[in-house]
């Protein structure tokens, strides 16, 4: 019994009743427009004095409602109302305007259904409670008054007076049942008529994929720039501490390198955070490339004690900007791995050459402890693989002859056009 009462009079039932009343209120202008057409057509001076003409006006007004539902704001507003008042899950609805013909048709069908059911329930809500109140109070009125109060003779009989309160309460329960049934009907059809179409799902999937791609680019950028900087600064500070009393010149160079690394990393971090703030890659800001920043990168890692031999046989200034930027990040990650896994006091061979229409980047360093493929690591290598793959290149890393670890990347000099910003 309690569950039945909750279905008819619970919070969800009351909210759905409000939703239906709103539909009835929205239907009133269309009913009035229908009445202006029904009155002259039937020769009636007062359409609302005839129940049949009222229903006819209502039927004429609903197609007009279907036409006006094609306005772009109808679908978002209806979806929001259904979410809050009908208790439909948000992910089953679509809050954008209807664009395709099928989506517009479903929106028109929903708006007509909402206003139709709402108009009926709103009319019943105006008429049934007063009638039920009269039936409930009829025995008292008959006792206080004289005769049958102008009611049919049948209602003046004792058994009718005894049953009239029950009939009045039944009318109220029937009204609540009709409202609950109409609300459940709208909640059932809302996801089908206001839910996302295949085109909407495709657009949402593309938006999620684009957002995920941006997040992945940001993660790679932060890993490559900030991760390298922290590794370099840590090793430079450690090297300076070890020779603090014996080699002040080296300490001075290490502190200068730490300052330069921190300053550049703050600039790069601002550029990446600008993506999060503005939703797009800024047109200006630090974008390190081989041509402009390779020398500074080598100087900073050498200040940490890494003995790097660099062989560059290509004209870095002539490389495409995107290729130069991505190649710089690959070199940076290769040197960062050497710093992390060899303790910063090893010989590293860096070669940047050009052959067969490709830019070849090779970084050789001794196998350190822990090994480059340490458990839980490898994010940098995955980032290199992603960068080279997006540029239609290849990358490989692993042990090589002579007890060394080799990182090699091949990037086509004329690869696919890439969007601006870090990738």
VOPAGU-2260 file (C-alpha; in pm, 1 decimal, decimal comma):
REM VOPAGU-2260
SITE   aa  ch    i         X         Y         Z
SITE  UNK   A    0       0,0       0,0       0,0
SITE  UNK   A    1     283,3     237,2      84,9
SITE  UNK   A    2     452,0     162,8    -248,4
SITE  UNK   A    3     127,5     232,2    -434,5
SITE  UNK   A    4      90,0     564,7    -254,6
SITE  UNK   A    5     450,2     652,4    -340,2
SITE  UNK   A    6     384,8     584,4    -707,3
SITE  UNK   A    7      81,9     816,4    -707,1
SITE  UNK   A    8     190,6    1087,5    -464,6
SITE  UNK   A    9     568,4    1050,3    -416,5
SITE  UNK   A   10     825,6    1315,6    -499,3
SITE  UNK   A   11     890,1    1183,0    -849,5
SITE  UNK   A   12     516,6    1167,3    -921,9
SITE  UNK   A   13     473,8    1526,4    -803,8
SITE  UNK   A   14     761,6    1650,3   -1018,4
SITE  UNK   A   15     621,8    1471,6   -1323,0
SITE  UNK   A   16     284,0    1627,2   -1246,6
SITE  UNK   A   17     450,0    1970,2   -1250,3
SITE  UNK   A   18     607,3    1879,4   -1585,6
SITE  UNK   A   19     263,5    1792,3   -1723,1
SITE  UNK   A   20     111,4    2115,4   -1590,3
SITE  UNK   A   21     389,1    2309,2   -1765,8
SITE  UNK   A   22     298,3    2125,1   -2085,9
SITE  UNK   A   23     -63,0    2227,0   -2038,9
SITE  UNK   A   24      39,9    2589,5   -1985,5
SITE  UNK   A   25     247,5    2578,0   -2304,2
SITE  UNK   A   26     -49,5    2430,1   -2489,2
SITE  UNK   A   27    -286,4    2714,9   -2401,6
SITE  UNK   A   28    -168,0    2963,0   -2670,2
SITE  UNK   A   29    -205,3    2693,7   -2933,8
SITE  UNK   A   30    -554,8    2607,3   -2807,5
SITE  UNK   A   31    -651,3    2972,6   -2834,5
SITE  UNK   A   32    -518,3    2984,6   -3190,7
SITE  UNK   A   33    -715,2    2670,7   -3267,8
SITE  UNK   A   34   -1027,2    2828,5   -3120,5
SITE  UNK   A   35    -994,9    3128,1   -3352,9
SITE  UNK   A   36   -1014,7    2885,8   -3644,4
SITE  UNK   A   37   -1279,3    2651,0   -3502,1
SITE  UNK   A   38   -1520,9    2926,4   -3400,9
SITE  UNK   A   39   -1578,3    3079,1   -3747,0
SITE  UNK   A   40   -1570,1    2735,1   -3911,2
SITE  UNK   A   41   -1850,7    2601,9   -3688,3
SITE  UNK   A   42   -2042,7    2926,9   -3652,7
SITE  UNK   A   43   -2008,0    2919,8   -3275,5
SITE  UNK   A   44   -1978,3    3244,2   -3082,5
SITE  UNK   A   45   -1839,1    3079,6   -2768,2
SITE  UNK   A   46   -1614,0    2784,4   -2840,7
SITE  UNK   A   47   -1528,3    2723,0   -2477,0
SITE  UNK   A   48   -1891,2    2666,4   -2377,6
SITE  UNK   A   49   -1898,4    2344,4   -2580,1
SITE  UNK   A   50   -1670,7    2061,2   -2466,4
SITE  UNK   A   51   -1658,0    1907,7   -2814,9
SITE  UNK   A   52   -1544,0    2238,7   -2965,2
SITE  UNK   A   53   -1280,4    2267,4   -2693,3
SITE  UNK   A   54   -1142,1    1928,0   -2791,4
SITE  UNK   A   55   -1151,4    2030,5   -3158,1
SITE  UNK   A   56    -959,0    2350,7   -3078,9
SITE  UNK   A   57    -706,6    2144,5   -2887,7
SITE  UNK   A   58    -666,1    1907,1   -3183,8
SITE  UNK   A   59    -617,6    2198,1   -3424,8
SITE  UNK   A   60    -360,9    2365,6   -3200,2
SITE  UNK   A   61    -131,0    2064,4   -3157,3
SITE  UNK   A   62      -3,8    2064,5   -3520,0
SITE  UNK   A   63      86,6    2431,2   -3472,7
SITE  UNK   A   64     287,0    2330,8   -3166,2
SITE  UNK   A   65     469,8    2069,1   -3374,1
SITE  UNK   A   66     571,9    2338,5   -3624,1
SITE  UNK   A   67     704,3    2580,6   -3361,4
SITE  UNK   A   68     903,9    2300,6   -3197,4
SITE  UNK   A   69    1152,8    2329,2   -3484,6
SITE  UNK   A   70    1312,1    2634,1   -3319,6
SITE  UNK   A   71    1668,6    2542,9   -3206,9
SITE  UNK   A   72    1609,1    2611,2   -2836,0
SITE  UNK   A   73    1313,7    2373,1   -2805,7
SITE  UNK   A   74    1514,9    2054,7   -2777,6
SITE  UNK   A   75    1770,1    2179,6   -2518,1
SITE  UNK   A   76    1495,9    2330,7   -2300,2
SITE  UNK   A   77    1276,1    2022,3   -2318,8
SITE  UNK   A   78    1571,6    1792,3   -2245,9
SITE  UNK   A   79    1664,6    1997,1   -1938,4
SITE  UNK   A   80    1306,3    1993,0   -1811,3
SITE  UNK   A   81    1283,6    1616,4   -1863,2
SITE  UNK   A   82    1609,2    1562,6   -1677,4
SITE  UNK   A   83    1505,8    1757,3   -1368,4
SITE  UNK   A   84    1131,5    1688,9   -1355,5
SITE  UNK   A   85    1088,5    1344,0   -1510,7
SITE  UNK   A   86    1392,0    1179,6   -1351,8
SITE  UNK   A   87    1553,9    1069,3   -1678,5
SITE  UNK   A   88    1930,4    1011,4   -1666,8
SITE  UNK   A   89    2128,2    1297,1   -1819,0
SITE  UNK   A   90    2340,8    1071,3   -2040,0
SITE  UNK   A   91    2027,9     939,9   -2215,5
SITE  UNK   A   92    1935,2    1286,5   -2342,3
SITE  UNK   A   93    2093,8    1526,0   -2589,8
SITE  UNK   A   94    2105,7    1894,7   -2507,2
SITE  UNK   A   95    2204,4    2037,9   -2842,9
SITE  UNK   A   96    1966,5    2168,7   -3110,8
SITE  UNK   A   97    1815,9    1925,0   -3357,6
SITE  UNK   A   98    2012,1    1940,6   -3683,2
SITE  UNK   A   99    1911,0    1642,1   -3892,3
SITE  UNK   A  100    1564,6    1594,1   -4036,0
SITE  UNK   A  101    1509,1    1282,8   -3824,3
SITE  UNK   A  102    1609,0    1465,2   -3504,5
SITE  UNK   A  103    1371,5    1752,1   -3587,9
SITE  UNK   A  104    1092,4    1503,6   -3647,1
SITE  UNK   A  105    1153,3    1336,6   -3311,0
SITE  UNK   A  106    1160,9    1676,3   -3138,6
SITE  UNK   A  107     829,7    1771,1   -3298,7
SITE  UNK   A  108     678,7    1438,3   -3190,7
SITE  UNK   A  109     801,1    1488,1   -2834,8
SITE  UNK   A  110     673,5    1846,4   -2811,2
SITE  UNK   A  111     333,1    1739,6   -2940,7
SITE  UNK   A  112     321,0    1448,9   -2693,9
SITE  UNK   A  113     424,9    1671,5   -2403,4
SITE  UNK   A  114     168,8    1941,2   -2480,4
SITE  UNK   A  115    -103,1    1685,9   -2558,9
SITE  UNK   A  116     -63,9    1489,5   -2237,0
SITE  UNK   A  117      -0,9    1806,3   -2040,8
SITE  UNK   A  118    -314,8    1972,4   -2175,7
SITE  UNK   A  119    -530,5    1674,4   -2082,1
SITE  UNK   A  120    -384,6    1641,1   -1731,1
SITE  UNK   A  121    -396,8    2017,5   -1674,5
SITE  UNK   A  122    -763,7    2023,6   -1773,9
SITE  UNK   A  123    -838,9    1730,6   -1544,6
SITE  UNK   A  124    -646,7    1900,3   -1263,4
SITE  UNK   A  125    -873,4    2204,3   -1297,4
SITE  UNK   A  126   -1200,2    2015,1   -1322,3
SITE  UNK   A  127   -1169,9    1700,6   -1109,4
SITE  UNK   A  128   -1067,3    1842,1    -766,2
SITE  UNK   A  129   -1371,5    2077,8    -735,8
SITE  UNK   A  130   -1605,6    1799,9    -846,3
SITE  UNK   A  131   -1446,3    1557,1    -600,9
SITE  UNK   A  132   -1469,7    1813,9    -323,5
SITE  UNK   A  133   -1843,2    1851,1    -385,6
SITE  UNK   A  134   -1892,0    1474,2    -372,0
SITE  UNK   A  135   -1693,5    1443,8     -49,4
SITE  UNK   A  136   -1886,7    1726,7     115,5
SITE  UNK   A  137   -2227,9    1624,4     -25,9
SITE  UNK   A  138   -2356,0    1445,6     289,2
SITE  UNK   A  139   -2268,8    1746,2     502,3
SITE  UNK   A  140   -2427,5    1986,5     256,3
SITE  UNK   A  141   -2741,4    1773,7     239,3
SITE  UNK   A  142   -2761,9    1764,5     617,9
SITE  UNK   A  143   -2711,6    2138,7     652,0
SITE  UNK   A  144   -2927,7    2232,2     355,6
SITE  UNK   A  145   -3272,1    2150,1     232,5
SITE  UNK   A  146   -3352,1    1890,2     -30,3
SITE  UNK   A  147   -3101,4    1775,6    -289,5
SITE  UNK   A  148   -2937,5    2117,0    -351,2
SITE  UNK   A  149   -3046,8    2106,1    -714,4
SITE  UNK   A  150   -2859,5    1781,7    -779,5
SITE  UNK   A  151   -3009,6    1482,5    -960,9
SITE  UNK   A  152   -3269,1    1291,6    -760,2
SITE  UNK   A  153   -3042,2     987,5    -752,2
SITE  UNK   A  154   -2781,6    1172,5    -544,4
SITE  UNK   A  155   -3041,3    1259,3    -285,3
SITE  UNK   A  156   -3098,4     903,1    -180,9
SITE  UNK   A  157   -2936,8     788,4     144,0
SITE  UNK   A  158   -2711,4     525,0     -10,5
SITE  UNK   A  159   -2586,3     774,3    -271,7
SITE  UNK   A  160   -2508,5    1026,9      -2,3
SITE  UNK   A  161   -2318,6     760,5     190,3
SITE  UNK   A  162   -2112,9     660,0    -113,9
SITE  UNK   A  163   -2046,0    1008,0    -250,3
SITE  UNK   A  164   -1736,1    1072,1     -28,4
SITE  UNK   A  165   -1591,7     743,7    -148,0
SITE  UNK   A  166   -1662,5     843,8    -508,2
SITE  UNK   A  167   -1500,0    1182,3    -453,5
SITE  UNK   A  168   -1185,2    1024,4    -307,6
SITE  UNK   A  169   -1181,5     775,3    -595,0
SITE  UNK   A  170   -1191,5    1065,7    -842,9
SITE  UNK   A  171    -884,7    1219,0    -679,1
SITE  UNK   A  172    -702,8     885,0    -684,0
SITE  UNK   A  173    -799,7     838,4   -1048,3
SITE  UNK   A  174    -663,1    1183,7   -1128,7
SITE  UNK   A  175    -335,8    1100,6    -955,0
SITE  UNK   A  176    -323,1     768,1   -1140,2
SITE  UNK   A  177    -377,7     937,0   -1477,7
SITE  UNK   A  178    -107,0    1193,5   -1398,5
SITE  UNK   A  179     135,3     919,2   -1288,5
SITE  UNK   A  180      62,5     716,0   -1601,4
SITE  UNK   A  181     108,1    1018,8   -1828,5
SITE  UNK   A  182     431,2    1111,0   -1649,3
SITE  UNK   A  183     563,3     757,8   -1684,5
SITE  UNK   A  184     469,6     762,7   -2053,3
SITE  UNK   A  185     668,7    1083,0   -2110,2
SITE  UNK   A  186     965,1     949,9   -1910,7
SITE  UNK   A  187     957,6     632,9   -2122,3
SITE  UNK   A  188     954,2     814,8   -2456,3
SITE  UNK   A  189    1189,9    1098,7   -2364,6
SITE  UNK   A  190    1516,4     907,3   -2431,0
SITE  UNK   A  191    1379,5     783,9   -2764,5
SITE  UNK   A  192    1261,0    1124,3   -2884,1
SITE  UNK   A  193    1510,1    1355,8   -2709,1
SITE  UNK   A  194    1807,1    1119,9   -2693,5
SITE  UNK   A  195    2116,2    1150,0   -2913,3
SITE  UNK   A  196    2088,3    1044,5   -3275,8
SITE  UNK   A  197    2366,3     846,6   -3449,0
SITE  UNK   A  198    2499,0    1177,0   -3583,5
SITE  UNK   A  199    2497,7    1324,2   -3232,2
SITE  UNK   A  200    2680,2    1020,1   -3093,1
SITE  UNK   A  201    2939,3    1045,4   -3368,4
SITE  UNK   A  202    2993,0    1415,8   -3300,1
SITE  UNK   A  203    3024,2    1346,4   -2925,7
SITE  UNK   A  204    3272,1    1064,4   -2989,6
SITE  UNK   A  205    3479,8    1291,3   -3212,6
SITE  UNK   A  206    3476,3    1561,1   -2945,9
SITE  UNK   A  207    3589,5    1310,7   -2680,9
SITE  UNK   A  208    3861,9    1182,0   -2911,3
SITE  UNK   A  209    3983,3    1535,9   -2975,8
SITE  UNK   A  210    3983,2    1609,0   -2602,3
SITE  UNK   A  211    4175,6    1288,7   -2533,2
SITE  UNK   A  212    4427,4    1376,8   -2803,4
SITE  UNK   A  213    4482,6    1717,5   -2643,2
SITE  UNK   A  214    4527,2    1555,3   -2302,2
SITE  UNK   A  215    4780,1    1310,6   -2443,3
SITE  UNK   A  216    4973,3    1592,1   -2611,9
SITE  UNK   A  217    4978,2    1786,1   -2286,2
SITE  UNK   A  218    5098,5    1480,5   -2095,3
SITE  UNK   A  219    5381,6    1422,1   -2343,1
SITE  UNK   A  220    5476,5    1788,4   -2337,9
SITE  UNK   A  221    5489,0    1802,3   -1959,5
SITE  UNK   A  222    5681,3    1475,9   -1939,4
SITE  UNK   A  223    5937,3    1582,7   -2197,0
SITE  UNK   A  224    5994,4    1939,7   -2081,8
SITE  UNK   A  225    5939,8    1930,0   -1704,8
SITE  UNK   A  226    6068,6    1573,6   -1664,1
SITE  UNK   A  227    6387,9    1656,1   -1847,4
SITE  UNK   A  228    6435,1    1973,4   -1648,1
SITE  UNK   A  229    6393,7    1799,8   -1314,0
SITE  UNK   A  230    6634,2    1523,2   -1410,5
SITE  UNK   A  231    6891,9    1771,8   -1535,8
SITE  UNK   A  232    6859,8    2002,5   -1234,5
SITE  UNK   A  233    6884,7    1711,7    -990,5
SITE  UNK   A  234    7203,2    1577,5   -1147,7
SITE  UNK   A  235    7357,1    1922,5   -1190,3
SITE  UNK   A  236    7293,5    2002,3    -824,9
SITE  UNK   A  237    7436,6    1665,1    -719,4
SITE  UNK   A  238    7749,8    1715,3    -930,0
SITE  UNK   A  239    7796,9    2065,3    -789,9
SITE  UNK   A  240    7759,3    1939,9    -433,0
SITE  UNK   A  241    8029,2    1676,1    -482,1
SITE  UNK   A  242    8291,2    1928,3    -601,7
SITE  UNK   A  243    8175,6    2224,0    -394,8
SITE  UNK   A  244    8506,5    2261,8    -213,9
SITE  UNK   A  245    8744,4    2161,9    -492,3
SITE  UNK   A  246    8610,3    2305,5    -819,5
SITE  UNK   A  247    8421,9    2633,1    -766,7
SITE  UNK   A  248    8427,8    2707,1   -1141,4
SITE  UNK   A  249    8234,7    2388,3   -1215,3
SITE  UNK   A  250    7990,7    2475,4    -936,6
SITE  UNK   A  251    7938,1    2817,1   -1092,5
SITE  UNK   A  252    7868,1    2661,7   -1433,2
SITE  UNK   A  253    7629,1    2408,1   -1279,4
SITE  UNK   A  254    7434,5    2678,4   -1096,0
SITE  UNK   A  255    7414,5    2882,6   -1415,6
SITE  UNK   A  256    7284,1    2580,3   -1601,5
SITE  UNK   A  257    7026,9    2514,5   -1324,9
SITE  UNK   A  258    6907,5    2874,2   -1348,3
SITE  UNK   A  259    6882,1    2858,2   -1726,8
SITE  UNK   A  260    6701,3    2522,7   -1717,6
SITE  UNK   A  261    6450,8    2643,8   -1459,2
SITE  UNK   A  262    6382,3    2966,1   -1651,2
SITE  UNK   A  263    6319,3    2783,5   -1978,8
SITE  UNK   A  264    6105,4    2520,4   -1812,6
SITE  UNK   A  265    5887,0    2783,9   -1647,0
SITE  UNK   A  266    5828,6    2938,1   -1989,5
SITE  UNK   A  267    5739,6    2603,0   -2142,5
SITE  UNK   A  268    5514,5    2522,3   -1847,1
SITE  UNK   A  269    5332,1    2853,6   -1895,8
SITE  UNK   A  270    5275,6    2764,4   -2260,4
SITE  UNK   A  271    5130,3    2423,7   -2169,9
SITE  UNK   A  272    4912,4    2569,1   -1893,8
SITE  UNK   A  273    4789,9    2823,8   -2146,8
SITE  UNK   A  274    4635,8    2533,0   -2334,7
SITE  UNK   A  275    4437,6    2439,1   -2025,1
SITE  UNK   A  276    4326,9    2796,8   -1964,9
SITE  UNK   A  277    4239,9    2898,1   -2319,2
SITE  UNK   A  278    4151,2    2565,3   -2477,7
SITE  UNK   A  279    4393,8    2616,4   -2766,3
SITE  UNK   A  280    4766,6    2624,2   -2821,0
SITE  UNK   A  281    4894,0    2979,5   -2794,8
SITE  UNK   A  282    5028,3    3138,9   -3106,5
SITE  UNK   A  283    5334,4    3267,3   -2922,9
SITE  UNK   A  284    5552,3    3131,9   -2647,8
SITE  UNK   A  285    5840,4    2892,2   -2622,5
SITE  UNK   A  286    5846,5    2617,6   -2882,0
SITE  UNK   A  287    6200,2    2475,6   -2869,0
SITE  UNK   A  288    6347,2    2351,0   -3196,8
SITE  UNK   A  289    6669,8    2189,4   -3307,7
SITE  UNK   A  290    6780,8    2501,2   -3490,1
SITE  UNK   A  291    6733,7    2739,8   -3198,5
SITE  UNK   A  292    6770,9    2529,8   -2886,4
SITE  UNK   A  293    6996,4    2227,6   -2950,2
SITE  UNK   A  294    7310,2    2407,4   -2837,0
SITE  UNK   A  295    7147,3    2518,9   -2512,5
SITE  UNK   A  296    7019,6    2168,0   -2445,2
SITE  UNK   A  297    7367,6    2022,3   -2491,1
SITE  UNK   A  298    7518,4    2287,4   -2269,1
SITE  UNK   A  299    7272,8    2213,7   -1988,7
SITE  UNK   A  300    7318,1    1836,1   -1991,4
SITE  UNK   A  301    7695,4    1874,0   -2007,5
SITE  UNK   A  302    7678,2    2096,3   -1701,1
SITE  UNK   A  303    7529,4    1798,1   -1520,2
SITE  UNK   A  304    7840,7    1593,2   -1598,0
SITE  UNK   A  305    7713,2    1408,5   -1905,4
SITE  UNK   A  306    7986,4    1389,6   -2168,7
SITE  UNK   A  307    7794,1    1430,1   -2492,1
SITE  UNK   A  308    7954,1    1402,9   -2832,7
SITE  UNK   A  309    7717,7    1556,5   -3086,7
SITE  UNK   A  310    7746,5    1493,9   -3459,9
SITE  UNK   A  311    7507,1    1704,3   -3666,3
SITE  UNK   A  312    7540,3    1676,9   -4043,4
SITE  UNK   A  313    7208,7    1831,7   -4144,9
SITE  UNK   A  314    7105,5    2194,1   -4170,6
SITE  UNK   A  315    6871,6    2224,5   -3874,7
SITE  UNK   A  316    6760,6    2571,9   -3979,2
SITE  UNK   A  317    6622,0    2429,3   -4305,4
SITE  UNK   A  318    6402,5    2169,9   -4136,1
SITE  UNK   A  319    6025,7    2223,7   -4129,3
SITE  UNK   A  320    5920,9    2386,6   -3804,0
SITE  UNK   A  321    5704,8    2095,3   -3690,6
SITE  UNK   A  322    5976,4    1842,4   -3767,0
SITE  UNK   A  323    6239,2    2054,6   -3594,5
SITE  UNK   A  324    6022,6    2088,9   -3283,7
SITE  UNK   A  325    5944,5    1718,3   -3257,8
SITE  UNK   A  326    6305,1    1621,0   -3328,8
SITE  UNK   A  327    6415,8    1847,9   -3044,0
SITE  UNK   A  328    6177,6    1671,4   -2805,4
SITE  UNK   A  329    6309,3    1332,0   -2914,2
SITE  UNK   A  330    6669,0    1439,2   -2857,9
SITE  UNK   A  331    6571,7    1589,1   -2523,6
SITE  UNK   A  332    6408,4    1266,1   -2408,9
SITE  UNK   A  333    6704,6    1058,8   -2525,5
SITE  UNK   A  334    6947,7    1272,6   -2328,0
SITE  UNK   A  335    6710,4    1272,3   -2027,2
SITE  UNK   A  336    6713,3     892,8   -2028,7
SITE  UNK   A  337    7092,5     897,7   -2036,3
SITE  UNK   A  338    7097,1    1138,9   -1741,2
SITE  UNK   A  339    6854,1     930,9   -1538,6
SITE  UNK   A  340    6997,7     587,3   -1605,3
SITE  UNK   A  341    7373,5     647,1   -1611,6
SITE  UNK   A  342    7407,0     883,3   -1317,1
SITE  UNK   A  343    7505,5    1177,0   -1537,9
SITE  UNK   A  344    7873,1    1079,4   -1573,8
SITE  UNK   A  345    7880,6     878,6   -1893,5
SITE  UNK   A  346    7976,1     925,4   -2253,9
SITE  UNK   A  347    7679,9     975,2   -2483,2
SITE  UNK   A  348    7694,4     986,8   -2861,6
SITE  UNK   A  349    7429,4    1195,0   -3035,2
SITE  UNK   A  350    7400,6    1182,3   -3414,5
SITE  UNK   A  351    7158,9    1383,8   -3623,6
SITE  UNK   A  352    7195,7    1301,2   -3991,2
SITE  UNK   A  353    6995,1    1315,8   -4309,7
SITE  UNK   A  354    6963,5    1024,1   -4552,7
SITE  UNK   A  355    6710,2     889,5   -4802,6
SITE  UNK   A  356    6465,2    1170,3   -4738,7
SITE  UNK   A  357    6462,5    1106,0   -4363,1
SITE  UNK   A  358    6605,9    1274,3   -4057,4
SITE  UNK   A  359    6788,4    1012,3   -3847,6
SITE  UNK   A  360    6833,8    1073,1   -3474,3
SITE  UNK   A  361    7049,5     828,1   -3277,8
SITE  UNK   A  362    7142,1     845,7   -2909,5
SITE  UNK   A  363    7389,3     587,2   -2772,0
SITE  UNK   A  364    7467,1     565,3   -2401,7
SITE  UNK   A  365    7605,3     291,2   -2173,9
SITE  UNK   A  366    7359,7      54,1   -2014,0
SITE  UNK   A  367    7305,2     202,1   -1670,0
SITE  UNK   A  368    7166,6      79,5   -1343,1
SITE  UNK   A  369    6871,0      66,6   -1329,4
SITE  UNK   A  370    6827,2     -27,3   -1691,7
SITE  UNK   A  371    6631,4     202,9   -1921,7
SITE  UNK   A  372    6336,2     -39,7   -1922,9
SITE  UNK   A  373    6281,5      -7,3   -1548,2
SITE  UNK   A  374    5948,6    -126,4   -1404,0
SITE  UNK   A  375    5691,6     152,5   -1405,2
SITE  UNK   A  376    5893,3     360,6   -1651,3
SITE  UNK   A  377    5888,3     389,0   -2024,5
SITE  UNK   A  378    5657,6     690,3   -2053,6
SITE  UNK   A  379    5922,9     884,2   -2241,4
SITE  UNK   A  380    5978,6     601,8   -2490,0
SITE  UNK   A  381    5605,0     579,1   -2549,5
SITE  UNK   A  382    5598,0     952,6   -2606,0
SITE  UNK   A  383    5878,3     922,1   -2862,1
SITE  UNK   A  384    5688,9     642,2   -3035,0
SITE  UNK   A  385    5374,7     856,4   -3047,1
SITE  UNK   A  386    5559,0    1154,9   -3189,0
SITE  UNK   A  387    5730,8     956,5   -3461,5
SITE  UNK   A  388    5413,7     770,1   -3552,8
SITE  UNK   A  389    5214,9    1092,4   -3590,0
SITE  UNK   A  390    5487,0    1220,0   -3822,9
SITE  UNK   A  391    5478,7     892,1   -4024,1
SITE  UNK   A  392    5820,5     793,8   -3890,0
SITE  UNK   A  393    5960,3     505,4   -3688,6
SITE  UNK   A  394    6136,4     470,7   -3354,4
SITE  UNK   A  395    6316,4     187,8   -3181,2
SITE  UNK   A  396    6506,4     156,2   -2856,5
SITE  UNK   A  397    6698,2    -127,4   -2695,7
SITE  UNK   A  398    7037,3    -276,7   -2616,8
SITE  UNK   A  399    7297,9    -255,1   -2893,2
SITE  UNK   A  400    7643,3    -401,1   -2946,2
SITE  UNK   A  401    7920,0    -297,5   -2711,1
SITE  UNK   A  402    7702,9    -278,5   -2399,1
SITE  UNK   A  403    7519,0      34,1   -2503,1
SITE  UNK   A  404    7158,7     141,5   -2512,2
SITE  UNK   A  405    7051,2     286,9   -2846,7
SITE  UNK   A  406    6759,1     508,9   -2927,1
SITE  UNK   A  407    6696,4     567,2   -3296,7
SITE  UNK   A  408    6419,6     766,6   -3465,9
SITE  UNK   A  409    6361,4     816,1   -3837,8
SITE  UNK   A  410    6140,6    1105,1   -3940,2
SITE  UNK   A  411    6043,8    1181,4   -4301,8
SITE  UNK   A  412    6154,3    1525,3   -4411,4
SITE  UNK   A  413    5824,9    1571,3   -4597,3
SITE  UNK   A  414    5568,3    1421,1   -4364,9
SITE  UNK   A  415    5197,4    1487,0   -4322,6
SITE  UNK   A  416    5083,2    1835,4   -4231,7
SITE  UNK   A  417    5045,6    1865,1   -3858,0
SITE  UNK   A  418    4835,8    2109,4   -3653,6
SITE  UNK   A  419    5011,4    2391,4   -3475,8
SITE  UNK   A  420    5108,2    2345,4   -3113,7
SITE  UNK   A  421    5293,9    2073,7   -2929,2
SITE  UNK   A  422    5205,4    1716,3   -3010,0
